[in-house]
Amino acid sequence: MKTIKTLIATAVAVLAAGAAQADITIGVSLPLTGPASGLGIPANNQIKLWPSTIAGEKMRVIVLDDATDPTNGVKNAKRFVTDEKVDIIMGSVATPVAIPMAGVAAEAETVQLSFSPAVLPPGKDGWTFRMPQSNAVMAHAMIGLMKKQGVKTVGFLGYTDAYGESWLKDFTAEAEKNGIKVVAAERFARSDTSVTAQALKLVAANPDAMLIVASGSGAAMPHMAVVERGYKGKIYQTHAAASRDLMRVGGKAVEGAYVVSGPAVIAEQLPDSHPSKKVAISFVQQYEKAYGLGSRNQFAGHAYDAMLVMEKIVPMALKKAKPGTKEFRAALRDAMETMGRTVVSHGVLNWTKDDHWGYTPETGVMLKVVNGDWKVE
């Protein structure tokens, strides 16, 4: 596995000088290679823009490539807690990787701030918090638009992994409440290069709309397959596809696609009354100044928001303990559960002891691909 290790420059200088004071150490596992690298690379780009200190304390950031492999994610997490003695684990953006990492975090009693909507069994997420909106929250926004459009039947084409299965479960439950039925469901692996057989079956079912559950540039392939097989209905994509990679790879085939997203992707189009508008614009301006116009990305936004969370919880935790200790790690978790209403670029978070998701059902924003760009529906 190719390992990429990034250390904040000022932290390196402090370490080289042999400073005795413990830094705040963050371990981040991201898919910088592999099928989900289109999500991990933008998140890592944003991490490179993080400040070097929090609340006056030096920050050391260690980024490791998990290559979209759950085994690598677990290895990274174990390295973080045993060798690096991190105060907090972040990642992965790939759900199948983030889920097994949660077990390592819980055993080590270290907070995991997931960059994916990782669904864990009841009682197993005591140390895991999520930066993305839950699939149920995003399904709420998606089905709201479907109802307006008169959609009654939906075909499902999604990943075989935890992300695909959780979307199918959450979407089906919300759809049934609103008189919408999933009439056909087909699955494929992240590594598949063709879904011709699945697309033919779904097109034959002729649903009013299709829901494609895939991520990054990989979301374009199944979309194109459905269109090429003659499907003329509406096609929806999840927040894992809220990236310009969808349009770059899909081209004209994805014109008219409906994509659910957090508000950060379309910051300028938000009404002035939207609580996240100011924060979202700050994210976009910072990121695009560094990486170019149009480079904004759902997952870069999550990495931006992670630092906003850290800037709020670290001062709270420092009142109870020093970095590098079990007490500080516990204090970070307590702070996250009690930090209250927190505006980030992707909405308004309010984690509690019983809710480590934090977003309200109104958080999702429906976008449409129009002339190769995003337009709010």
C-alpha positions in Angstrom: 0.0 0.0 0.0 1.2 3.4 -0.9 1.4 5.4 2.3 1.2 9.1 2.3 2.1 10.9 5.5 1.4 14.6 5.9 2.7 16.6 8.8 1.8 20.2 9.4 5.0 22.1 8.9 5.0 24.0 12.2 4.4 20.8 14.1 7.3 19.1 12.4 9.5 22.0 13.5 8.4 21.6 17.1 9.0 17.9 17.0 12.5 18.4 15.5 13.3 20.8 18.3 12.4 18.1 20.8 9.6 20.0 22.4 8.3 18.4 25.6 4.7 19.7 25.3 2.3 17.3 23.8 0.7 18.3 20.5 -2.9 17.7 19.6 -2.5 14.7 17.2 -5.0 13.8 14.5 -4.8 10.6 12.5 -6.7 10.7 9.2 -7.3 7.6 7.0 -8.4 8.4 3.4 -8.6 6.6 0.1 -5.9 8.5 -1.8 -5.8 5.6 -4.2 -8.3 2.9 -5.2 -12.0 3.2 -6.3 -12.9 6.0 -3.8 -9.8 8.2 -4.4 -12.0 10.8 -6.1 -13.5 11.4 -2.6 -10.4 11.1 -0.6 -8.1 13.4 -2.6 -10.4 16.5 -2.3 -10.7 15.8 1.5 -6.9 15.6 1.7 -6.5 18.8 -0.3 -8.6 20.6 2.3 -6.6 19.1 5.2 -3.5 20.7 3.6 -5.2 24.0 4.3 -5.9 23.4 8.0 -4.3 25.8 10.5 -1.2 24.6 12.4 -2.6 25.4 15.8 -5.9 25.0 17.7 -6.7 27.1 20.8 -3.0 28.0 21.0 -1.9 24.3 20.9 0.3 22.9 18.2 -1.4 20.4 15.9 0.1 17.3 14.3 -1.8 15.7 11.4 -1.0 12.3 10.1 -2.7 11.3 6.8 -2.5 7.7 5.7 -3.8 6.1 2.5 -6.3 3.3 3.0 -6.6 2.7 -0.7 -10.3 2.1 -0.3 -9.5 -1.2 1.5 -11.2 -2.0 4.8 -8.2 -4.0 5.9 -5.9 -1.0 5.3 -8.3 1.2 7.2 -8.2 -1.0 10.2 -4.3 -1.1 10.0 -4.2 2.7 9.8 -6.6 3.0 12.8 -4.5 0.6 14.9 -1.4 2.5 14.0 -3.0 5.7 15.0 -4.0 4.5 18.5 -0.9 2.3 19.3 2.1 4.0 17.6 1.0 7.6 17.2 -1.2 7.9 20.3 -3.6 10.2 18.5 -6.2 12.3 20.2 -8.8 11.8 17.5 -9.2 9.6 14.4 -10.8 10.9 11.2 -12.0 9.0 8.2 -12.5 7.2 6.0 -14.7 8.8 3.3 -15.3 5.3 2.0 -18.2 3.8 4.1 -16.9 0.1 3.9 -13.6 1.4 5.3 -15.0 3.7 8.0 -17.2 1.0 9.5 -14.5 -1.4 10.6 -12.4 1.5 11.8 -15.1 2.3 14.3 -14.4 -0.9 16.1 -10.7 0.1 16.6 -11.8 3.6 17.8 -14.3 2.2 20.3 -11.8 -0.3 21.7 -9.2 2.4 22.2 -11.8 4.8 23.5 -10.8 7.4 20.9 -13.2 9.5 19.0 -13.7 8.7 15.3 -14.9 11.6 13.2 -16.1 9.7 10.1 -16.1 11.5 6.7 -18.7 9.0 5.4 -22.3 8.2 6.5 -21.2 5.0 8.3 -24.2 3.1 9.7 -23.2 1.1 12.9 -25.3 -1.4 14.9 -27.2 0.1 17.8 -25.0 0.8 20.8 -21.8 0.5 18.7 -21.3 4.1 17.8 -20.4 5.5 21.2 -17.1 6.9 19.9 -18.1 7.6 16.3 -19.5 10.9 15.0 -20.3 11.6 11.3 -19.5 14.7 9.3 -21.8 13.8 6.3 -25.5 13.8 6.5 -27.2 10.5 7.1 -28.7 8.6 4.1 -32.1 9.0 5.8 -31.7 12.8 5.9 -30.7 12.9 2.2 -33.5 10.5 1.2 -35.9 12.9 2.8 -34.8 15.7 0.5 -34.8 13.4 -2.5 -38.3 12.0 -2.0 -39.6 15.5 -1.4 -38.6 16.4 -5.0 -39.9 13.1 -6.3 -43.3 13.7 -4.8 -43.5 17.1 -6.5 -42.6 15.5 -9.8 -45.3 12.8 -9.4 -42.9 9.9 -9.2 -44.6 6.7 -8.0 -42.1 4.0 -8.9 -38.3 3.8 -8.6 -35.6 1.5 -9.8 -32.5 1.1 -7.6 -29.0 0.6 -9.0 -26.3 0.7 -6.2 -23.2 -0.7 -4.7 -23.2 -4.1 -3.1 -21.4 -2.7 0.0 -22.6 -1.0 3.2 -23.2 2.3 1.5 -25.5 0.8 -1.1 -27.3 -1.4 1.3 -27.9 1.4 3.8 -29.2 3.7 1.1 -31.6 1.0 -0.1 -32.9 0.5 3.4 -33.3 4.2 4.3 -34.7 5.2 0.9 -37.2 2.4 0.8 -38.5 3.2 4.3 -38.9 6.9 3.5 -40.4 6.1 0.0 -43.1 3.8 1.4 -44.2 6.5 3.8 -44.8 8.8 0.8 -46.5 6.3 -1.6 -43.4 5.6 -3.7 -42.4 2.0 -4.4 -39.1 0.5 -5.3 -40.1 -1.9 -8.1 -36.7 -3.3 -9.0 -33.2 -3.3 -7.3 -29.9 -4.2 -8.9 -26.4 -4.1 -7.4 -22.8 -3.9 -8.5 -19.3 -3.8 -7.0 -17.2 -0.6 -6.8 -14.6 -2.2 -8.9 -17.0 -3.2 -11.7 -16.5 -1.6 -15.1 -19.8 -2.5 -16.6 -23.4 -2.8 -15.4 -25.0 -3.7 -18.7 -27.0 -6.6 -17.4 -28.3 -4.7 -14.4 -29.2 -1.6 -16.6 -31.2 -3.8 -19.0 -33.3 -5.3 -16.2 -34.0 -1.9 -14.7 -34.9 -0.3 -18.0 -37.3 -3.2 -18.7 -39.0 -2.5 -15.4 -39.6 1.1 -16.7 -39.9 2.9 -13.3 -40.7 6.6 -13.2 -37.3 7.3 -11.8 -33.9 5.6 -11.2 -31.8 6.0 -8.0 -28.1 5.3 -8.6 -26.0 4.8 -5.5 -22.3 5.2 -6.3 -19.6 7.7 -5.6 -17.3 10.2 -7.3 -16.4 9.5 -10.9 -17.7 5.9 -10.4 -21.2 7.3 -10.3 -21.0 8.2 -14.0 -20.6 4.7 -15.3 -24.0 3.3 -14.1 -25.7 6.5 -15.0 -24.4 6.3 -18.6 -25.3 2.6 -18.8 -29.0 3.4 -18.0 -29.2 6.2 -20.5 -27.5 4.2 -23.2 -30.1 1.4 -22.7 -32.8 3.9 -23.6 -34.1 5.0 -20.3 -36.0 8.3 -20.6 -37.2 8.9 -17.0 -35.6 10.9 -14.2 -32.3 9.8 -12.7 -31.3 10.6 -9.1 -27.9 10.3 -7.5 -26.8 10.4 -3.9 -24.5 12.9 -2.0 -21.5 10.6 -2.8 -21.9 11.8 -6.4 -22.0 15.5 -5.5 -18.7 16.1 -7.3 -17.8 17.5 -10.7 -16.3 14.2 -11.5 -19.9 13.1 -12.3 -20.1 15.7 -15.0 -16.5 15.4 -16.2 -16.8 11.6 -16.8 -20.5 11.5 -17.7 -20.7 14.4 -20.0 -24.0 14.9 -21.8 -25.3 11.6 -20.5 -25.7 13.1 -17.0 -27.4 16.3 -18.1 -30.7 16.6 -16.2 -29.5 14.3 -13.4 -30.8 15.1 -9.9 -28.2 15.0 -7.1 -28.8 15.4 -3.4 -26.0 17.4 -1.7 -25.0 19.3 1.4 -25.3 23.1 0.9 -21.5 23.7 0.7 -21.4 22.6 -3.0 -23.7 25.5 -4.1 -22.8 28.1 -1.5 -23.6 31.2 -3.7 -27.1 29.8 -4.6 -28.2 29.6 -1.0 -30.7 32.2 0.1 -29.3 34.8 2.4 -31.5 33.4 5.2 -29.7 30.0 5.0 -27.7 29.5 8.2 -24.8 27.9 6.4 -24.4 30.4 3.6 -21.6 32.5 5.1 -19.7 29.5 6.2 -20.2 27.7 2.9 -18.9 30.7 1.0 -15.8 30.9 3.2 -15.1 27.3 2.5 -15.6 27.7 -1.3 -13.4 30.8 -1.4 -10.6 29.3 0.5 -10.6 26.0 -1.4 -11.0 27.4 -4.9 -8.3 30.0 -4.2 -5.9 27.1 -3.6 -7.2 24.6 -6.2 -9.0 26.6 -8.9 -12.5 27.7 -9.8 -15.1 24.9 -9.8 -12.9 22.6 -7.7 -15.3 22.7 -4.7 -16.4 19.2 -3.5 -18.8 17.7 -1.0 -15.9 15.8 0.7 -13.5 18.7 0.9 -16.4 20.5 2.6 -16.6 17.7 5.3 -12.9 18.2 5.9 -13.4 21.9 6.3 -16.2 21.3 8.7 -14.2 18.9 10.7 -11.8 21.7 11.6 -14.7 24.0 12.6 -15.8 21.2 15.0 -12.2 20.9 16.3 -12.0 24.6 16.9 -15.1 24.4 19.0 -14.5 21.2 21.0 -10.7 21.5 21.7 -11.1 24.6 24.0 -13.8 22.7 25.9 -11.7 19.6 26.3 -8.6 21.5 27.3 -10.4 22.7 30.4 -10.5 19.1 31.6 -7.3 17.5 30.4 -4.1 17.7 28.4 -3.6 16.3 24.9 -2.1 12.8 24.6 -4.1 11.5 27.5 -7.0 9.1 27.9 -8.8 11.9 29.8 -8.4 14.3 26.9 -9.8 11.8 24.5 -12.9 11.3 26.7 -13.2 15.1 27.1 -13.3 15.5 23.3 -16.2 13.1 23.1 -18.0 14.8 25.9 -17.5 18.2 24.2 -18.9 16.8 20.9 -22.0 15.6 22.7 -22.6 18.9 24.4 -21.3 21.5 22.0 -24.8 22.4 20.9 -25.9 24.0 17.7 -22.9 24.4 15.4 -23.2 25.9 11.9 -20.9 24.3 9.3 -20.7 24.6 5.6 -22.9 21.5 5.1 -25.7 22.5 7.5 -26.3 22.8 11.2 -24.9 20.1 13.5 -26.3 19.4 17.0 -24.8 16.1 18.2 -26.0 14.7 21.5 -25.3 11.6 23.6 -28.1 9.8 21.8 -27.5 11.3 18.3 -24.1 11.1 16.7 -25.5 12.2 13.3 -26.6 15.7 14.2 -28.3 17.0 11.1 -32.0 17.8 10.7 -34.1 16.3 7.9 -34.1 19.7 6.1 -30.4 19.7 5.6 -30.2 18.1 2.1 -30.3 20.3 -1.0 -31.5 19.0 -4.4 -29.3 19.9 -7.4 -29.8 19.4 -11.1 -27.1 19.1 -13.7 -27.8 21.9 -16.2 -25.3 22.7 -18.9 -22.6 20.9 -17.1 -23.1 22.8 -13.8 -25.2 22.6 -10.6 -28.5 24.3 -10.3 -30.6 24.3 -7.1 -34.0 22.8 -7.6 
